[in-house]
Amino acid sequence: MKSLVLKDLYNIGHNVRYMLLLLVIFAVAFIPTSGVTEYMFICAAMCSMMVVTTFSFDEQSRWARYAMIMPVAGKDLVRGKFIVSAVFCGAGSIAGLLIGTIGGLLTGQIALDGEGITGLMYTAFMAWMGSMVYGGMTIPVAFQFGAERSRMILVLVVIPLAFIFGVYQIYSAQGMEVAGSFLHAWYLPVIVLVWIYGMYRISCRIFLRQEL
């Protein structure tokens, strides 16, 4: 399992600096106009789609066909993709938090006091959950349609991320304390876990019935 995850991380490693540059460009474009919150969600969503790039590498090298003649179970291969997706989602949320904080300070939108820090952490938490839902959805789509076709499909399918962002906006509009919002959102991680498990099961069915 560890080798499957490391394989994808090594393959994607040379794209990291380009992704960071793109995130900085998006920060310059979005933070002054749309705000830190929107940027953090965009940042997490963009990084969650990086798992599709690993499918491109696999398709070019016919990795799945080679892996199946090795002592690797199909379910392990699928599980590895979900672990890689979780890594990308976590990295995107952290990058969004760090770059968003810097951008928010430079534009005067946030203050590094107790309330401001808690608010940033809560936003990063919501962005992470949204990206996990979106990232989990990309994997069965990529298994079914391939990397290139799935990119076009996934650009249109943003409902899960929009739902998480909508929940965040509702809490903010009602003027709830951010600390209290954490408690009110206790059920969201449960929903995310159920969603990820469902996507994992679907991905296993799609992959195991394919002719490699």
N, C-alpha and C positions, 0 to 999 in steps of 0.2 A: 504493500500500500504506500509506504513511504517513498519508494522509488517511482511510483506512478505520479505522485504529487510533485516530486523534485524534477521529474522529466519535463512537466509542463512549466514549472517555474523557471527552469533553466532556459527553455525555449523562448519564453516570453521576456526574459531578462533584458535583452537588447532593446526592447520597445519601451522600457520603463522611462527613460529620459525623455523620449518623445511625448509620452503621456503626461509627464510632469510639466513639460513645456506647454502642452495643450491646455492643461488645467490652469496654469498661470495666465495664459491668454484669455481663457474663459473668465477668470477672476477679474481681470481688467475690464472685460466687456460687461459682465453681469452684476458684480457687486455694487458699483456706483449707481446703477439704474434699477436693478431688481431687488438687491439686498443680499445679505449674507445667508439668510435661510434658504432662499431659492438656489443660491450657488451651491450650498452644501448638498442639497438633494441632487442637483445636476451632476456634481462631482462623484457622488456615490454611484449614481446610475451609470455614468460613463465607465467607471472602473468595473462595475459588475458585468458589463458586456465584453470585457477582455477575455473571458473564458471562451468566447466564440473564436477568438484568434487561435487558441490552442487546438480547436477543431480543424482550422485551416492547415496548421502544421501536420496534424495527424493524417489529414486527407492527402497531402502532398507526398508524405512518406509511406502511405498505406500502413500506418501504425497498427490499426485495429486488427488487420489480417495477420500481421506478424505477432501481435500480442496473444492472439488466440492459439498459436502453436506453442506458446510458452506456458509455464505453470501459473497462469493468471486467469482467474475467474472473471466472467463477464460482469458480474455484479461488483467485483472489486474495481474494475475499470470505470464503471459508472460512478461508484462511490468516490473514486479519486477525483473525478470531475467536480463533484459537489464540494469536496474539501478545497480544491483549487478555487472554486467560485467563492467560497466563504473567505478565503485569504484575500482575494481581490476586493470583495465587498468591504472587509475590514480595513484594508489599505486605503480604499477610496474614501471611507468615512473619516479616517484619521487625517488623510491629506486634505479633505474638505474642511475639517475642523481647524487644522493648522493654517492653511492658506486663507480660509474664511476669517479667522481671527485676525491675522495680519491685515487683510484687506478691510475688515470692519474697523480696526483701530485707525488705519490711515485715512479712512473716509469719515471717521467720527460717528459711525453707526452703533458701536458697542463700547462698553466700558468694562475694564477688568476688575469689577467689584464682585461681591458674592452673587448677586442676582444675575449679572451678565455672564459669569462663568457657568453658573448652573443652567442658564438658558442655552448657552452654546453646547453644553454636554447633552442636554435634552434633545436639541436639534440633531446633533450627531447620532444620538441613539435612534431617533425616528428615521433618519436618513439611512442608517445601517439596516434597519428592519425592512425598509422599502427596497433597498438594493438587494437584500437577501431574497425577497419575494420575486423581484424582477430577475435576478441572477439565476434563481432556481428554475424559473420558467424558460430561460434561454437554453438550458441543457436538453430537455426533450425535443424542443423545436430544432436545435442543431443536429441531434441524432436523426430526426425524421427527415429534415430537408437539406442538410448539409450546411456548411459554414456560410457560403456566399448568399444562398437564398434566405437563410435564417436572418441575416443582417437586415434585409429589407422588411421582413415580417416583423421583427422585434422593434424596429423604429416606430411602427404603428401601434404596437401593443404596449401601452404605458399605463394601463388602467390600475394595476396593483400599486405602482409607485404613486400615482395620482391619488389613490385612496388613502395611503399612509400620509401623504402631504395634506390631504383634505382634513384628516383627523387632527393633525397638528394645528392647522389653521382654525379649526372649530374651537379647540382648547384656547388658542390665543385670543380669538374673537370674544370668547366668554369671559376673558379676563382672569382665568384660573392661575393660581400660583404655579410656577413651573414644578416645584417640588411636589405639589399635589397632583400635577398632571402625570408625573411618573407613576403615582399610585393608581390613578384612573386608567392608565394605559397598561396595567399589569397583564391584561388578557392578550395584548398584541403579540408578545413573544410566543404564546401558546399557539395562536393562529399561524404565525410564521413557521413554527416547528411542524405543525400539521400539514401546511402547504408544502414545505420542503420534502416531507416524507412522501406525500402524494406525488410530487414531481419525480422523486427518486424511483418510486414504483413504476410510474409511467415510462420513465427513461429505460429502466431495466427491460420492460416488455418490448419497447421499440428496438433496443439494441440486440436483444437475444433472438429476435425473429428476423433480423436482417441477414442477407446473404453477403458475407464478406469476401 
